[in-house]
Amino acid sequence: MVSSQVPVIDLGPWRSGDPAARARTAARVDEALQAAGFLLVTGHGVDPALPARIRGAARSFFRLPPEAKRPYAVSVGGRGWLGPGAEANSYAEGTASPPDLKESWSWAAEDPTGVPSVDVEWFRPNAWPAEVPQLRPPVTGYLAAMRALCDELLELLAVALTLPEDHFTRHTGHPTWGFNVNWYPGAATVGPPLPGQFRIGPHTDFGTVTVLDREPGAGGLQIHTDAEGWQDAPYDPAALTVNIGDLLARWTGDRWRAGRHRVLPPPAHAPAEELLSLVYFYECDPHTRVESLPAPLGRVVHEPVDSHTYLRAKLDAISVS
C-alpha cells in the first residue's frame, strides 16, 4: 500500500541534535522519497490554530457571489483569485483535460531583490481581499512558519543524500515561493465532472518541496507510485504532507521521484463534500542552475536547467486562457 511507502517522519529526533537519531531520520527520508516522493511530517511545530483561522476566513471569501470575487481575478502565477476554469494541472505532464474543479487564492514571494528584471516577474506585491480582513494575520504567520520549515526540510534532505547540510539552502537566500488556499466545492457548485476532470488533475509539483495542510475526504488527495498505481493518500491530523517537486527530483538525478498526485472530483456518494487545502510551494533563488547529482547518488543525468525558466514554462502550461 502507498501508506507503507509514505512514512510519518517525526522532526523531534532530527531537531534533538543527537547524531544517531539524525542519521536514522535521514535514512528513512531517503528511502521514502525513492519510493513515492511523499512524507508525512509531525513534530513540525506549526501552530494548528493558524490553518484553522485561515480556513475560516477563506471559506467566507470563497462563498461570496462571483461578482464580489471577480475584481480579484488573476491568471496562474498571479496574486489573487484563481476562479473556476483558470487552471488545468494535467497539462504540466502533457495530458489534455478539462479545467480543474477548484478555486484558489494565491500569494507569492513579494520582497524585492533589487534586480528590476527579476522583481517584475517574481517579486510583486500580494493582494488581500478587503471583504475578509481577518485572513491576513494568520496567513502572514503561516507563511513565516512555512519558509522556516522548508529550509529545515531542505537541510534534512541534503543530509539524507550525505551532502553538506547547506547543499540546497545555499540557494534559498532570497527564494521564490507560492501559497495557495484551494477550495474544492461540492457538486452543486461545480456541476457533474466531465470525462477526465478532477478537482486537480494528475501532475507533479514544479519546485523543490511542497508542504500541504489538507482535509481528508472521499474526493481528496491520491498518490501514484509505479508499484501500486493510484491510492488514497494517507492522512494524519497531526501531520503535514510533504512532497518533492520537479526541480528537486532533477537536482537529485531522479534518485528521488517528484510526487505524482491528483485530487478526485466530488464523489457521487457525497456530492456536497467541500474541502479546503493550504498548499505552500517552495522553490529557490531566481535563476539557480539546477544540475543533476552524479552517480552513485544520481541515477539520471538531466540537462542543467535555469530554475525559473523551468518554473515559468510549467506555470504557463497549466494556465487556461
C-alpha positions as CSV (number, residue, x, y, z in Angstrom):
1,M,0.0,0.0,0.0
2,V,1.1,3.6,-0.6
3,S,0.7,4.3,3.2
4,S,3.7,1.9,3.8
5,Q,5.7,3.9,1.3
6,V,4.8,7.3,2.9
7,P,6.1,7.1,6.4
8,V,5.4,9.5,9.3
9,I,8.6,11.4,10.0
10,D,8.8,13.0,13.4
11,L,11.1,16.0,13.3
12,G,11.8,15.8,17.0
13,P,14.7,13.3,16.7
14,W,16.2,15.4,13.8
15,R,16.0,18.6,16.0
16,S,17.4,16.8,19.0
17,G,21.0,17.2,17.7
18,D,21.7,13.5,18.5
19,P,23.9,12.2,15.6
20,A,22.4,8.7,15.7
21,A,18.8,10.0,15.8
22,R,19.5,12.4,12.9
23,A,21.1,9.7,10.9
24,R,18.1,7.3,11.4
25,T,15.7,10.1,10.3
26,A,17.7,11.0,7.3
27,A,17.9,7.3,6.2
28,R,14.1,6.9,6.4
29,V,13.6,10.0,4.4
30,D,15.9,8.8,1.6
31,E,14.1,5.5,1.4
32,A,10.6,7.1,1.3
33,L,11.5,9.7,-1.3
34,Q,12.9,7.0,-3.6
35,A,9.5,5.1,-3.4
36,A,6.8,7.8,-3.6
37,G,8.2,11.3,-3.3
38,F,5.9,11.9,-0.3
39,L,6.3,12.1,3.5
40,L,4.0,12.9,6.5
41,V,5.8,15.2,8.9
42,T,5.0,15.6,12.6
43,G,6.8,17.5,15.3
44,H,6.9,20.4,12.9
45,G,5.9,23.0,15.5
46,V,3.4,24.9,13.3
47,D,0.6,26.3,15.4
48,P,-2.5,24.3,14.5
49,A,-4.6,27.4,15.2
50,L,-3.2,29.1,12.1
51,P,-4.6,26.7,9.5
52,A,-8.0,26.7,11.3
53,R,-8.1,30.5,11.2
54,I,-7.1,30.6,7.6
55,R,-9.8,28.1,6.6
56,G,-12.5,30.0,8.4
57,A,-11.6,33.3,6.7
58,A,-11.0,31.8,3.3
59,R,-14.4,30.0,3.3
60,S,-16.0,33.4,3.9
61,F,-14.3,34.7,0.8
62,F,-15.0,31.7,-1.5
63,R,-18.7,31.7,-0.6
64,L,-19.1,35.2,-1.8
65,P,-21.1,35.7,-5.0
66,P,-18.9,35.6,-8.2
67,E,-19.4,39.3,-8.8
68,A,-17.7,40.1,-5.5
69,K,-14.7,37.9,-6.3
70,R,-14.3,38.9,-9.9
71,P,-12.3,42.1,-9.2
72,Y,-9.6,40.0,-7.7
73,A,-9.3,37.6,-10.6
74,V,-5.7,36.7,-11.8
75,S,-4.1,34.1,-14.0
76,V,-1.8,31.3,-12.8
77,G,1.2,32.8,-11.1
78,G,-0.6,36.0,-10.1
79,R,-1.5,37.2,-6.7
80,G,-5.3,37.0,-6.1
81,W,-8.3,34.9,-7.0
82,L,-8.0,32.0,-9.5
83,G,-11.6,31.4,-10.4
84,P,-13.3,28.4,-11.9
85,G,-11.7,27.2,-15.1
86,A,-8.4,29.1,-14.6
87,E,-6.1,26.1,-14.3
88,A,-5.7,22.5,-15.6
89,N,-2.8,20.9,-13.9
90,S,-2.7,17.8,-16.1
91,Y,-1.2,19.9,-18.9
92,A,2.1,20.1,-16.8
93,E,2.7,16.5,-17.8
94,G,1.4,16.9,-21.3
95,T,-2.1,15.5,-20.9
96,A,-5.1,17.5,-22.1
97,S,-8.0,17.7,-19.7
98,P,-10.9,19.9,-18.8
99,P,-10.1,22.6,-16.2
100,D,-9.7,21.7,-12.6
101,L,-12.8,21.8,-10.3
102,K,-11.5,24.3,-7.8
103,E,-11.0,27.9,-6.9
104,S,-7.8,29.3,-5.2
105,W,-6.5,32.4,-3.6
106,S,-2.8,32.7,-4.4
107,W,0.0,34.5,-2.7
108,A,3.7,34.5,-3.8
109,A,7.1,36.0,-2.9
110,E,7.0,39.8,-2.8
111,D,10.1,41.1,-1.1
112,P,12.1,42.7,-3.9
113,T,15.7,41.6,-4.7
114,G,16.6,45.0,-6.2
115,V,17.1,43.5,-9.6
116,P,14.3,45.0,-11.7
117,S,14.0,42.3,-14.3
118,V,13.7,39.6,-11.6
119,D,11.4,41.6,-9.3
120,V,8.9,42.5,-12.1
121,E,8.4,38.8,-12.8
122,W,8.8,37.0,-9.5
123,F,8.6,39.5,-6.6
124,R,5.4,41.6,-6.8
125,P,3.1,42.8,-4.1
126,N,0.4,40.4,-2.8
127,A,-3.3,41.2,-2.9
128,W,-5.7,40.7,0.0
129,P,-9.5,40.5,-0.2
130,A,-11.0,43.5,1.5
131,E,-14.1,41.5,2.4
132,V,-12.2,39.3,4.8
133,P,-9.6,41.4,6.7
134,Q,-9.3,38.6,9.2
135,L,-7.4,36.5,6.6
136,R,-4.2,38.5,6.6
137,P,-2.8,37.9,10.2
138,P,-3.0,34.1,10.2
139,V,-1.7,33.9,6.6
140,T,1.3,36.1,7.5
141,G,2.2,33.9,10.5
142,Y,1.7,30.7,8.5
143,L,4.0,31.9,5.7
144,A,6.8,32.7,8.1
145,A,6.4,29.2,9.6
146,M,6.4,27.6,6.1
147,R,9.6,29.4,5.0
148,A,11.5,28.3,8.1
149,L,10.1,24.7,7.9
150,C,11.0,24.3,4.2
151,D,14.6,25.4,4.8
152,E,14.8,22.9,7.6
153,L,13.4,20.2,5.4
154,L,16.0,21.0,2.7
155,E,18.8,20.7,5.2
156,L,17.4,17.3,6.3
157,L,17.2,16.3,2.6
158,A,20.8,17.3,2.0
159,V,21.9,15.1,4.9
160,A,19.8,12.3,3.6
161,L,21.9,12.4,0.5
162,T,25.1,12.5,2.5
163,L,25.8,16.0,1.3
164,P,26.6,19.2,3.3
165,E,23.6,20.5,5.2
166,D,23.5,23.7,3.2
167,H,23.7,22.0,-0.2
168,F,20.2,23.2,-1.1
169,T,19.7,26.1,1.3
170,R,22.7,28.0,-0.1
171,H,20.3,28.6,-3.0
172,T,17.4,29.8,-0.8
173,G,18.8,33.1,0.4
174,H,16.1,35.0,-1.5
175,P,13.8,32.3,-2.9
176,T,10.5,32.4,-4.7
177,W,7.5,30.6,-3.3
178,G,3.8,30.3,-3.8
179,F,1.0,29.7,-1.4
180,N,-2.5,28.6,-2.5
181,V,-5.6,28.2,-0.5
182,N,-7.5,25.7,-2.7
183,W,-11.3,25.5,-2.3
184,Y,-12.9,22.3,-3.6
185,P,-16.6,22.9,-3.5
186,G,-19.3,20.3,-3.9
187,A,-21.1,19.2,-7.0
188,A,-23.9,21.7,-6.5
189,T,-21.3,24.5,-7.2
190,V,-19.2,22.9,-9.9
191,G,-21.7,20.6,-11.6
192,P,-21.0,17.0,-12.7
193,P,-17.4,16.3,-13.6
194,L,-16.6,16.0,-17.3
195,P,-14.7,12.9,-18.5
196,G,-11.1,13.2,-17.2
197,Q,-12.0,16.1,-15.0
198,F,-10.6,16.3,-11.4
199,R,-10.5,18.8,-8.6
200,I,-6.8,18.8,-9.5
201,G,-5.6,16.8,-12.5
202,P,-2.7,14.4,-12.3
203,H,0.6,16.2,-12.1
204,T,3.9,16.6,-10.2
205,D,4.7,19.9,-8.5
206,F,7.4,22.1,-10.0
207,G,9.7,23.4,-7.3
208,T,11.8,21.9,-4.5
209,V,9.4,20.9,-1.7
210,T,5.7,21.4,-1.2
211,V,4.0,21.4,2.2
212,L,0.3,20.6,2.3
213,D,-2.2,21.0,5.2
214,R,-5.2,19.2,4.0
215,E,-8.7,18.0,5.0
216,P,-9.5,14.3,4.4
217,G,-12.3,13.4,2.1
218,A,-13.7,10.9,-0.3
219,G,-12.9,13.3,-3.1
220,G,-9.4,14.0,-1.7
221,L,-5.8,13.5,-2.5
222,Q,-4.4,10.4,-4.2
223,I,-0.8,9.5,-4.8
224,H,0.6,7.5,-7.7
225,T,3.5,5.0,-7.5
226,D,4.8,2.6,-10.0
227,A,4.2,-0.3,-7.7
228,E,0.6,0.4,-6.6
229,G,-0.8,2.9,-9.2
230,W,-3.3,5.4,-7.7
231,Q,-4.1,5.1,-4.0
232,D,-5.7,7.4,-1.4
233,A,-3.0,9.4,0.3
234,P,-2.5,8.5,4.0
235,Y,-3.8,11.1,6.5
236,D,-2.7,12.0,10.0
237,P,-4.4,15.1,11.6
238,A,-1.2,15.9,13.4
239,A,1.0,15.8,10.2
240,L,1.8,18.0,7.3
241,T,2.0,16.2,3.9
242,V,5.4,16.9,2.2
243,N,6.3,16.1,-1.4
244,I,9.2,16.9,-3.6
245,G,8.8,18.7,-6.9
246,D,10.4,18.5,-10.3
247,L,13.4,20.8,-9.6
248,L,14.5,18.7,-6.6
249,A,14.0,15.5,-8.5
250,R,16.2,16.8,-11.3
251,W,18.7,18.0,-8.7
252,T,18.9,14.5,-7.3
253,G,19.3,12.9,-10.7
254,D,16.0,11.2,-10.2
255,R,17.1,9.4,-7.1
256,W,14.0,10.8,-5.6
257,R,10.8,10.9,-7.5
258,A,8.7,14.0,-7.8
259,G,5.5,13.0,-6.0
260,R,2.8,12.5,-8.7
261,H,-0.7,13.2,-7.3
262,R,-4.3,14.3,-8.1
263,V,-7.4,15.4,-6.2
264,L,-10.5,13.4,-7.0
265,P,-13.7,15.2,-8.1
266,P,-16.7,15.5,-5.8
267,P,-17.8,11.9,-5.1
268,A,-21.1,10.6,-6.3
269,H,-22.0,9.2,-2.9
270,A,-21.1,12.5,-1.1
271,P,-21.8,15.2,-3.7
272,A,-21.9,18.0,-1.1
273,E,-18.4,17.4,0.2
274,E,-16.4,20.6,0.4
275,L,-12.6,20.6,1.2
276,L,-10.1,23.3,1.7
277,S,-6.3,22.8,1.3
278,L,-3.4,25.0,2.2
279,V,-0.5,24.4,-0.2
280,Y,2.9,26.0,0.2
281,F,5.2,25.6,-2.9
282,Y,8.9,26.3,-2.1
283,E,11.4,26.9,-4.8
284,C,14.9,28.5,-4.8
285,D,16.7,31.7,-5.7
286,P,15.7,33.0,-9.1
287,H,17.9,31.6,-11.9
288,T,19.6,28.9,-9.9
289,R,21.4,26.5,-12.2
290,V,20.0,23.1,-11.3
291,E,22.4,20.2,-12.2
292,S,21.8,16.5,-11.5
293,L,23.9,14.9,-8.8
294,P,26.4,12.5,-10.3
295,A,26.3,8.7,-9.7
296,P,26.2,6.9,-7.4
297,L,23.7,9.4,-5.8
298,G,22.1,10.4,-9.0
299,R,20.6,7.9,-11.5
300,V,19.7,10.1,-14.5
301,V,21.8,12.9,-15.8
302,H,19.4,15.7,-16.9
303,E,20.5,18.7,-18.9
304,P,21.1,21.6,-16.5
305,V,18.2,24.0,-16.3
306,D,17.6,27.5,-15.2
307,S,15.2,27.1,-12.3
308,H,12.9,29.9,-13.1
309,T,12.9,29.4,-16.9
310,Y,11.7,25.9,-16.0
311,L,9.1,27.2,-13.5
312,R,7.7,29.8,-15.9
313,A,7.2,27.2,-18.6
314,K,5.3,24.9,-16.2
315,L,3.1,27.7,-14.9
316,D,2.3,28.7,-18.5
317,A,1.5,25.1,-19.3
318,I,-1.3,24.8,-16.7
319,S,-2.9,28.2,-17.4
320,V,-6.2,28.0,-19.2
321,S,-6.6,31.0,-21.5
